[in-house]
Amino acid sequence: MDEGAWADWSSGLAAWADGITSAATGELARRRVEAADDPRLTVGVGREARRQLAQHVVEVAAGIAARQVHTDPEATTRMVRTLRYAGFDAGTVPRALRAVARPLLEEVKQACDAAAAAPQHEGLAAARTLLDTTDEPLRLLDTLLGEDPLLDASRDDVGRQVNNVVVAYGNDHVDLIRRGRAPLDEIIALLSAARDLGGSATRALADDNLEVFVAARRRFGSRRERPARDAPVRAGTPGLVDRLDRGGMWAWLLALGPGPGLVGGLVVGLAGGSWFWGLAVPVFVAYLVARALRPPLVGRAVGDRDRDGRGRRTASVVGSLAPALLLAVFLVLVVAVTVGESS
């Protein structure tokens, strides 16, 4: 529209606002109610009719603004500004703008729901997709709504969900983090994006998690995850070998290497077998106990509970079952071998 058209919109909307909200219009409605002498017609009915008329007029202009938001954001911004300064009662323009913004709000909600449904091990991909998918709708909502609690709530939903899926990924890849094979730079960048989008509670949550993962990057380093044998098993509990760090592998070899029945009894009868067992068993037992009791490196999701509601320690508890079961099996083998040697 040229400047003349904008001037018409401005004066036209101002005239509507003045006509609907003026005392003269209110007095006219009151007199007509009295003249009708119908108990169904009250002063409240007249007020509601004026409110609905104002809402209808504003929604016409708001609908035009919403249709232009994809192709001409500047025109949308100007139309919204014209509406806000036309002189309608407080609340009329925000209600109309929220009504026409509903499809964009729903688009953001659906993207958040899709991210929440993603598996834990796909948390980083889900977070990236969520941010990419909601970038334009949030930008358009900012053009339409400006400073509005609904827009703030939508941003916070995105930020909180990014935090949750990134934390879920970290909880699912504790061993990769400790081995320096997790993409901690990307994790930190995504949590920073969540912090920028979220409200005060989400910002505090993201700050706590950033502290955890920044400390992990200083301690363990950060690099891209290796896809093949170095990665944990994707479904269920990570494989045992993937749960043992390099120091643990030495304890594994020391303890299981001389075990009769485990390697074909290659060292059965060797001189010094007793002292070797005396050294290997305590080392291996101590290692497994440490692995089972070692506190997890985890971040926090909303309310200290992960997506499935079972609590923030779920992944670490499940993961500790593998060392505990192996410890039990190993002790049974030790007893069996000792009894066999003595007999």
Disulfide bonds with the S-S distance in Angstrom:
none
